[in-house]
């Protein structure tokens, strides 16, 4: 069973100040910070994590025709790359993203909803049962 105190979360931020804000936020909550890894604009293996938290808090609202700065586009591209990795769920922390995969990426746009989404995702992972696999012949 996953718990707030033991869940392994990969936190990906766009900048060191963004990362520091999330470290401060998580240090004030019942998270065990030694079970978290914080990376800044970097692609790392995700196999050892229960889920990832993608910090898009510095990105603007992204509609279908939004033109982003090169740095913002690079960060969004990094998010899309993480979606191809084995980590099953990614909490998206930021404003609107028009094509967010809501089945895989619960979203939050404030610290209040971020904490709630993390707790809800842990609860979901603990209780959601995948259908049994059919035996192969």
Secondary structure, DSSP 8 states (H G I E B T S, - for coil): ---TTT--EEEEESSHHHHHHHHHHHHTTT--GGGEEEEES-----TT-SEEEEEETTS--B-TT----HHHHHHHHHHHHHTTSS---EEEEES-BTT--TTT--EESSHHHHHHHHHHHHHHHHH----------
